[in-house]
């Protein structure tokens, strides 16, 4: 199969797994990373954008030039290095030193007036030793929030590819509530899911089917071989059996859930049409009144 994950300038184009938290970004990111040519960053990098969308290299495109913007970007990068290098996140950035990272940061900020070029140079320098260490050719960033800044990412990597797992909003909202996120509010969690999924779909679909693909999370867990074959073809590589190692038979049962009518009504109000599009709601999946999931 022709290798289609190579940019026209000869550089390796990365893959971004985007969407909403609790949608399957992690398992899809890791499964692609099991391929011999790909390597997942050890944790959601959050270098380009933070989960709250307030910080990250994306500010170089959004904020006016000046010392304040420079200081904010520098602080964000220092934070990511400290959190991921010294913390418990699987030794992210362990392949570089703080001194080298600081120098790369200052080189980036010196040339930040041309954000796309300077950010690409920074990321290529940051991740090249990691790829060399692992023997992979392409890196994968599984930060879900990247789906909200697709238009900025394609300025940096014009031929980057985006993989978007989409999961039933009710299941996502329940999971978010169990985590204690969004103040434990089911409705707020559902709104959060809808905003992130809608943004990723809007920007992704504008790129075309050769650059953006959606994967139904339910189909992924029920028949991972078929869905990972689809992902492999999209990425332009042969599927490898190792890409299925992250899946287990128990994952196929996570969708045997019952939904309360108020949950279904709220989903259809917040994201009209998506239930029908993905076939999420069946008659036998509805709970009787006052039921419990």
N, C-alpha and C positions, 0 to 999 in steps of 0.2 A: 504493500500500500504506500502511496506517495506520502511523504512527510509534509503535512500542511501546517505544522506549528512553527514554521520558520518564517521570520519576517523578510520582506523584500530587501532589507539592508543587510541581510546575513546574520542578524542577531536573533537570539531565541526569544520568542514572544511568550510572555507568561499567561497563565490561566487564572481567572478569578472566579471563585465559587461564591455566588452572591444570593441575597434574599433576606429573609427574616430569621432572627434567632429562633431556635427550637424547630426549624423547618427541615433539618437534615443536612445543613451545610457541612457540619463536621464529618459525618460518615462519608459523604460524597467526596469531600476534599481528601480525606485519608485514603479512600479507595482509589482515586485517581493517582494519588501519591505512591501507591503500591506498584504502579507500573514502572518498569526499569528506566524509562526515559524521563519520568517526572519525580519531583520531590516536593512534598508539602512543607511549608514553613512550619516549624514545630508547634506553633500556636497561632491563633488569629493575630496577624502582625499589627494591625491597627496603626500602621505608620502613615498611610495616606489619609485616613480619617478615623476619628475616635467614635465609639458607639453612640455618644450623645451628639455627634455631628458638629461639635464646637471647635475641635482642634484637628490638626493633621497637616500634612503637606498640601492638601487641597486649598488651604488658605492662600497659597501663593497665586491661585487663580481668582480667588474671590475677594480678597482684601486689597486695598490700595497699598502701593509700596511705601515703606517707611520703617523706622526703627521698631515700632510697636509690632508690626507684622513679623519682622525678623526675630524679635525676642520671643514671640508666641511660638513660632515654628521651632526655634532652638530649644525652648523649654519642653515642647512636646516630644522632640526627638530624644532629649536627655531623659525624659520620663520613661519613654519606651525602652531605652537601653537599660536603665536601672531596673525596671520592672521585669523585663524579660531575660536579662543577662544574669542578674543576681537573685531573682526570685525562684519560684517553684515551677516556672513554665518551661520545663524540659530543656533548659539550657539554650534558649534562643539567643543568637548572637554570640555563642560561645566560641565561634570560629574567628572572632576578631577581638582586638583589645580596645579598651576604652580610649586610649590615645589615638588609635587609628580611626575609630568611630568619630571621635571629636573632630579630627582633621577632615574627614569626609563631610561632616556637618558644616564646618566652616567653609569648605570649598563650595558646597551647595548654596549656602547663604550668600556667598560672594557673587554667584552667578544667577541668583534667583530672579533677576529681571527677565530672564528667559526661562520661565518655570518648567515647561515641558522637557526641554533638553537637560536642564540641570537636575531635575528630579530623576529622570531616566538614568543619567550618569551615576547619581547617588545610589539608586537601587541596584543597578548593575554591579557597581563596585561592592556594595554591601552583601549581595547574594552570590556573587561569583565564587568566592572561596567555599561557600556552603555546597554549591553544585559540584565543585571540584572534589570536595571531601566525600560526597555521597555518590559521585559518578553519574548523576542525572544531567539531563540537558536543559530541562525547563522547570521553573519553580511555580508553585501554586499558592495563591493567597486566598485563604478561606474566610476573610473578614466579611461578614454579611453586609455591613454598612457600605461596602464598596459599590453595591448595586445602586446606591443613591447618588454616586459621583461618576457614573459611567462616562458621561460626556467629557469629564476632565481626564479620566484614565486613558481614553482613546487618543487624547492629545499627547500623552506621554508614550503610550504603546499603541500606535495606530492599528496594529494587527493583532492585538490581544483578543482572547476568546473568553466568553462568559458563560458559565454553567449555573442555572438557576433552579434549585429544587423547590417545589411548591407543595405545601402540605395543607390539609384541611384546617381552616382558621379556628374551628372549635377546638381541635386537638392542640393547636399551638397555644391558644389562649389558656386552656386548662393547664398546660405545661408551664406557661409563664406564671400563672397564679400560684402553682405549687412551688415555684422557685421564689416566690415572694416579690417578684418584680412588678413594676407598674402599680405599686401600692396594693397589690393583691386584687385589683379590680379586673374582672373578666371583660367588661366592656372596654376599658382602657387598653387591655392587652389585645383585644380584637382590632381596635382602631390602629394600634401600633403595627400589628401584622399587616393590615390592609395597606397602610401608607408605604411601608417598606417594599411589600410585594408589588404594589402598583407602580412605584417609582422604578424598580428594577425592570418590570415588564415594559414600561413606557420607553425607557432609554434603550433597553436591550432589543426590543422589536424594531427600533429605528436603525439598528446595525445590520439587520438581515440574518437569515438562517445560517449563513456560513460563519457568523461571529457570535451568535447567541442561541442557546438552546434551553428549553425548559424541561425539567424532569419531574414527573408526578411522584411524590414521595411514597404514596401508597403502592404504586406500581414498582418502585425501586425496591421496597422491602418484600413485596410478594414474589417478584421475579427479578432478582438482582442481575442475573446473567444477561437477560434481554436488555435491561436498561443500561448496564455498563457497556454492552456491545454498542448500543446507540451512542453513548458518550464517547467511546473509543473512535467510532467512525466520524463523529463530529470533530474530534481532535486530530484526526488524520493518522491514527496509529492502529496497529493490530492489538486487539484485546489480549490481555494476559490473565491466566487463571488467578494470579496473586491479587487481582483487583476485587476478587470476591471474598477475600479472607476476613473482611470486617463484618460480614453478614452472618447471621445465625438463624436457624429455623424459628426461634422465638420472636424475632423481629417481624415475621410475617403475620403474627397474631395481634400486633399492637393496634390494628384498626378494627378489631371486633368490639367496637364500643357502641354504646347506646347514647343517643343525644336527646336532651330534653327539648320540648317544643320552643321554649323561650330562647334556647341557644340557637336553634335553627332560624327562628324569626330574626334574631339579632344579626346573625351571619348574613342572611339575605338582605337585611336592611343596610348593613355597612358595606357589603361587597356583593351587590346584586349581580346575578348571572354566573358567578364563579362556581357555585355549587353544581349548577347544571353543566357547565363547561367541563368540569373534572369528574362529575358523577359521584360527588361526595355523599349526598344524602339519599338514602334508600328508605322505603316505607318501613322495612323491618328493622331499621336502625333507630327508629323513633321510640322513645320511652313513653310509658303511660304517664298521665299527669302525676306530678309530685314524685316522680321516680328519681333515682340517684344514679350517677355514672359509676 
